[in-house]
Amino acid sequence: MTGQDTSNAGTARRSDFGELYRRITDAGLLRKRPLYYAFRAAGLLAALALLLTWFTAVGASWWQLLLAPLFAFVLGQLALLGHDIAHRAVFTGRRANDLAGILVGNLVVGMSYGWWVSDHNRHHAHPNREGHDPAADAILFARTTEQAVRTKGLRRFVARHQAALFFPLLSLQALGLVAATWLTLTRGPVRHPVLERTLAALHYLLAAALLAVVLSPLQAVLFAVLCGAVLGVYLGCIFAPNHKGMPMTGRDAERADFLRRQVLPSRNLRAGRVVHFVFGGLGYQIEHHLFPAMPVVALRPASRIVRDYCAEIGVEYCEAGLVDSFREILRDLREVGRSVPAGPARAAVLGTGSAG
């Protein structure tokens, strides 16, 4: 009798997403929105062209540093457009998605589209699951006490103080993306290696040439550093509220059904349209994880359906305001950081863990 009840419960859970998918489909929220993405892409490229025109017109001036955050914002928005392309929210065919994604990612933003697709797909398959989700095993932050205990040297110091270092460390995110791009394009497999390498190299050559021609050497270096730091903080602040501070899953834990695997470790932002515009729609993280190919303009109406459905089947649906979400993130990072043992205690903890 018990076995039959368990089987029925498992079958019901597997059908939960099917029912939600039917409701979302009936609402027409999975259809492509080509005009929306055409206007969005045109607007962002026009903004980038305007900034480049302004940059070249002003010339070698320290006032140019004020443009660096604007460049970072527009590049971040273009990266978010590339994110939607990678999820096939824009085009239905793989060839069109790949070509558009490589043009936006490699040529315009300077980030490998092939690397992003591989890394991000693994995250979507196992959100917040240690050993499976690349974002849960990040170099910069320890997400669990086990990760914190395993740290050594400088990494151990960073883990202990990671809450205080959170925003300064985010400024390194863009540098990390550049490093991941070049490691992937020189060593890792991508579907279109020649095209990706050529366009990424062209991006950095053009950027370096523009800085060298327009600015003095010191101005050029400071402009690049400031733009990269702001871009890193911007992208980091977009992705951090989505999963940081939410429940983590051990690498050997039993795998949950798809709906719960996506909903329970995700957090939505309770915010207005301006904030969601800045976040590229990813403040609706639960809906995005359930329906990654859904156009971002459909995420808001989808959230009402998903929220009501989760309440109907008894699945927790997490929402928080922007400030509260970062408070939760910092609180979680602080608690994990406190688990980093000092001195000989670390060896004792490791030894206990090995014996267990």
JOLINFEN-V154151 format. One record per residue. N is the residue number from 1. OMEGA is omega in whole degrees, 0 to 359 (none if undefined). Layout:
BEGIN
n->{N & N}
omega->{OMEGA & OMEGA}
END
This chain:
BEGIN
n->{1 & 2 & 3 & 4 & 5 & 6 & 7 & 8 & 9 & 10 & 11 & 12 & 13 & 14 & 15 & 16 & 17 & 18 & 19 & 20 & 21 & 22 & 23 & 24 & 25 & 26 & 27 & 28 & 29 & 30 & 31 & 32 & 33 & 34 & 35 & 36 & 37 & 38 & 39 & 40 & 41 & 42 & 43 & 44 & 45 & 46 & 47 & 48 & 49 & 50 & 51 & 52 & 53 & 54 & 55 & 56 & 57 & 58 & 59 & 60 & 61 & 62 & 63 & 64 & 65 & 66 & 67 & 68 & 69 & 70 & 71 & 72 & 73 & 74 & 75 & 76 & 77 & 78 & 79 & 80 & 81 & 82 & 83 & 84 & 85 & 86 & 87 & 88 & 89 & 90 & 91 & 92 & 93 & 94 & 95 & 96 & 97 & 98 & 99 & 100 & 101 & 102 & 103 & 104 & 105 & 106 & 107 & 108 & 109 & 110 & 111 & 112 & 113 & 114 & 115 & 116 & 117 & 118 & 119 & 120 & 121 & 122 & 123 & 124 & 125 & 126 & 127 & 128 & 129 & 130 & 131 & 132 & 133 & 134 & 135 & 136 & 137 & 138 & 139 & 140 & 141 & 142 & 143 & 144 & 145 & 146 & 147 & 148 & 149 & 150 & 151 & 152 & 153 & 154 & 155 & 156 & 157 & 158 & 159 & 160 & 161 & 162 & 163 & 164 & 165 & 166 & 167 & 168 & 169 & 170 & 171 & 172 & 173 & 174 & 175 & 176 & 177 & 178 & 179 & 180 & 181 & 182 & 183 & 184 & 185 & 186 & 187 & 188 & 189 & 190 & 191 & 192 & 193 & 194 & 195 & 196 & 197 & 198 & 199 & 200 & 201 & 202 & 203 & 204 & 205 & 206 & 207 & 208 & 209 & 210 & 211 & 212 & 213 & 214 & 215 & 216 & 217 & 218 & 219 & 220 & 221 & 222 & 223 & 224 & 225 & 226 & 227 & 228 & 229 & 230 & 231 & 232 & 233 & 234 & 235 & 236 & 237 & 238 & 239 & 240 & 241 & 242 & 243 & 244 & 245 & 246 & 247 & 248 & 249 & 250 & 251 & 252 & 253 & 254 & 255 & 256 & 257 & 258 & 259 & 260 & 261 & 262 & 263 & 264 & 265 & 266 & 267 & 268 & 269 & 270 & 271 & 272 & 273 & 274 & 275 & 276 & 277 & 278 & 279 & 280 & 281 & 282 & 283 & 284 & 285 & 286 & 287 & 288 & 289 & 290 & 291 & 292 & 293 & 294 & 295 & 296 & 297 & 298 & 299 & 300 & 301 & 302 & 303 & 304 & 305 & 306 & 307 & 308 & 309 & 310 & 311 & 312 & 313 & 314 & 315 & 316 & 317 & 318 & 319 & 320 & 321 & 322 & 323 & 324 & 325 & 326 & 327 & 328 & 329 & 330 & 331 & 332 & 333 & 334 & 335 & 336 & 337 & 338 & 339 & 340 & 341 & 342 & 343 & 344 & 345 & 346 & 347 & 348 & 349 & 350 & 351 & 352 & 353 & 354 & 355 & 356}
omega->{179 & 179 & 179 & 179 & 179 & 180 & 180 & 179 & 180 & 179 & 179 & 180 & 180 & 181 & 181 & 182 & 179 & 179 & 178 & 179 & 179 & 181 & 179 & 180 & 180 & 179 & 178 & 187 & 179 & 180 & 182 & 179 & 186 & 181 & 178 & 183 & 176 & 179 & 180 & 180 & 180 & 179 & 181 & 179 & 176 & 178 & 178 & 179 & 178 & 178 & 179 & 178 & 179 & 181 & 181 & 181 & 182 & 178 & 186 & 180 & 177 & 176 & 179 & 180 & 177 & 178 & 185 & 178 & 178 & 175 & 181 & 180 & 182 & 177 & 177 & 177 & 177 & 176 & 177 & 174 & 177 & 177 & 179 & 178 & 181 & 179 & 180 & 175 & 185 & 181 & 178 & 184 & 180 & 184 & 179 & 178 & 182 & 182 & 179 & 180 & 179 & 178 & 180 & 185 & 186 & 186 & 187 & 184 & 182 & 180 & 183 & 177 & 181 & 178 & 183 & 181 & 181 & 183 & 185 & 177 & 177 & 176 & 181 & 180 & 184 & 183 & 177 & 177 & 184 & 180 & 181 & 180 & 179 & 180 & 179 & 179 & 184 & 180 & 189 & 188 & 172 & 184 & 180 & 178 & 179 & 177 & 181 & 181 & 183 & 183 & 180 & 172 & 181 & 179 & 179 & 177 & 180 & 180 & 182 & 184 & 190 & 178 & 179 & 183 & 189 & 184 & 175 & 180 & 178 & 180 & 179 & 184 & 181 & 177 & 177 & 178 & 177 & 180 & 179 & 179 & 184 & 174 & 179 & 185 & 178 & 184 & 187 & 180 & 170 & 187 & 182 & 188 & 183 & 181 & 181 & 181 & 182 & 184 & 177 & 178 & 179 & 178 & 185 & 176 & 179 & 180 & 180 & 180 & 180 & 179 & 183 & 182 & 188 & 188 & 171 & 182 & 181 & 178 & 181 & 180 & 182 & 178 & 181 & 180 & 181 & 180 & 179 & 180 & 180 & 178 & 179 & 179 & 181 & 180 & 179 & 180 & 176 & 186 & 184 & 183 & 186 & 187 & 182 & 183 & 177 & 184 & 176 & 178 & 178 & 184 & 183 & 181 & 178 & 184 & 180 & 175 & 189 & 184 & 181 & 179 & 181 & 186 & 191 & 178 & 185 & 181 & 173 & 174 & 174 & 188 & 180 & 185 & 181 & 179 & 180 & 174 & 179 & 181 & 179 & 181 & 186 & 170 & 172 & 188 & 180 & 179 & 179 & 180 & 178 & 183 & 186 & 180 & 180 & 176 & 187 & 180 & 179 & 185 & 180 & 178 & 178 & 183 & 179 & 179 & 183 & 180 & 181 & 181 & 178 & 177 & 181 & 183 & 175 & 177 & 182 & 181 & 189 & 173 & 177 & 174 & 183 & 181 & 181 & 180 & 178 & 174 & 178 & 178 & 182 & 178 & 180 & 178 & 180 & 181 & 178 & 179 & 179 & 180 & 178 & 181 & 180 & 171 & 185 & 181 & 180 & 180 & 180 & 180 & 180 & 180 & 178 & 181 & 181 & 181 & 180 & none}
END
